[in-house]
């Protein structure tokens, strides 16, 4: 399921019902938190055959029709039941967590190719960068924490819908319960959550909202 985040407050708080200056402080914190993303990082260019060129700087990549976005997720798998047996479940989670921590460009290449074949969006994925690009904090209503320890995948040259499709694919591939997405096209934030995998309504995600 994809949910739009209306107010990107660091603690996930809702708009206070207090006086004007309290609400003003709340909105200021939301704006400040939304600016805690490091952009224009060194990127790998994705070629038409899905091979990857050496790193280039974001400014060298140039301006495309679509700005792209950033997919943020925790490197720790701590909520999804991978196996009914407790010991095997613990081992499975540790293996999955290790795989996420070793998240490399080769894994991204596989995911991009799979996403492009499924969703016919190969020409829309331009370049990508992996790192710790979120310097803020966000706590979802399910107490999922995103902070400077979260792994970020920055993607350029991709419109909102394929960005969300890619976020869902990564979220399924790594068995992560909740993924945070920042859409650079309209500066919107979304949560991709586990409870309805495969049934998301992507019509609610477009370039105008």
N, C-alpha and C positions, 0 to 999 in steps of 0.2 A: 504494500500500500504506500502511496506517495502522499505526504501531507505538506502543505506549504506552511512555512514558519512566518507568521505575520510580524512578530517583533523579536528580533535576534538579541535578546537580553542575555548577558553572561550567565546568570543563574536560572534562566528559563522562566523568570517571573512574568506574570500577567500585568497588564496596565493597572496601576494603583488607582483607587477611587478617591485619593486625597486631593489636596488643593493644587492649584496650578503649578507651583514650583516643584512639587513632588512628581507630577507627571512630566514636567519639563526635564527634570533630572533623569527620570526613567528613559525618556526618548534619547537623551544625550548619551546615556550608557549603551543603548542599542546601536546608535550610529557609530560610536567609538569602537564597539566590539566588531561591527561589520567591516571595519577598516583594518582589522588585525590579520589580514592575509598578505603574505609576501607574494608579489607577482613579478612578471618579467624575469623568470628564472631561466637557467639554461635548459634548453629543450632538445629532445631527440626528434628528428623529422621522420615521419612515417611515409615510406614510398608506396607506389601503387601495387607492388608485389608483396607488401607487408614487411619488407626488410626495413631496417632502421639505420639512419645515417647518424654520424657522430653529433655530439651535442652542439647546439647553436644557441645564441642568446635570444631571448624573447623579442628584442627590438629588431634583430636581424630577420626574424620570421616574417615580419610585415603584417599589415592589417587585412584580415579577411572579412567577408560579409558577416560572419558570426564570430563573436569573441571567445566562446567556449565556456569553461567553468572549472570548478575544483570539486573533487570527490574526497571526503574526509572520513576516516574510520579508525577505530581503536585497534591497536595491534594485538589486543588480548581478547580471546574468545571466552566469555564467562557466563553466557546465558542460554545458548542453544543446546538442547539435549542431542548429542550426536549418537549416543548408544545407550540403551536402557540399563546395561550393566554399569554400576558406578565406577569401577576401576577402569573398564574399557572406555567409558565416557571421559574420564579424567585424562587418560592417555591420548584419546582422540583429540581432545581440546588442546593439549600441549603440542601435539604434532601440527594441528591447524594454526595455532599461535606462532609456532616456529616458522611455518611456511609464510605467514603474513609478514613476520619480521624480516624474512629473507626476500621479500617482495622485490623482484628485479625486472629489468626492462624486457627480458625474454618472456616472463609470465604475462606482462602487459601486452606484449606482441601477440601472444596466443589469444588473450581475451579480446583484444581489438579485432583480430581476424574473425573470431567466432561471432562477435557482436555485429560486425559488418555483413557477414554472410546471412545472419538471421534477420537483421533489420534493414539490410540494403543501405547502409550508411557509410560505406568505405570512403567515398569521396568527401565526406563531411568531417572526417577525423584528420586533423592536420599534423600536430606535433604534441608531445607530452613531456612532462617532467615529474619526477618522484622525489619527495622529501618531506621535511617537517615545516610546512609553510603557514600553519595556523598558529599565531601567537596569542590568541584570545582564549575564551572559555565559553562553553555552552553546555547546559544540562537540560536534557529533554524531559518531558513529563513522565517518562519511564525511568528516569534517573540514569540515563546513558550519558557519560561525560566525554566531551571532546575538548582537547586542550593542546598545549605545545608538544605533547607526546604522541599525538595522533598522526598517522601517516596520511599524506596528501598526494593526490594524483591530479596535477594541473593539466588540462587539455585545451588546446587552442583550435579554432576553426571548426567548431561543432555547434549546431543549434540546440535549443532546449530539449526537444523530445528525444533525439538520439543520446544526448547527455544523460537523461534519466534512464533510458534503456541500458546504457553502459553501466550506470550506477547499480541498477538492478542485477545485471550480469555479474559484476564484481561482488556484490552483496551475496549472491547465490554461490558463486565460485568459492568464496572464502567462508561461507556459512556464518556471516556476521549478522547479528540481529537488527542493528540499526546503522544506517549510513547517512551522513550529513552531506548535502550538496549545495554549493554556491553557484548560481547561474550568473556568469558575467554579463550575459546579454541584457538582462533587465535588473540585475542586482537583487534577485530573489533567492531565498533560502528554502530548502526542502529537507524532509526526513524520508528516507526510504526504509520501511519497516518490514519486519518478518512475517507478521500475522496473515498477510494475504499475498504471498509471493505468487506472481504470475497473473494476478487479477487487478493490476493497477489500471486506473483510468488515465491514460496519457493525454486524453483530450483536454484535461484541465491544465496541462502544461503547454504553453505556447509562447510565441515571441512577443505578445502584446501585454501579457499579464505579469 
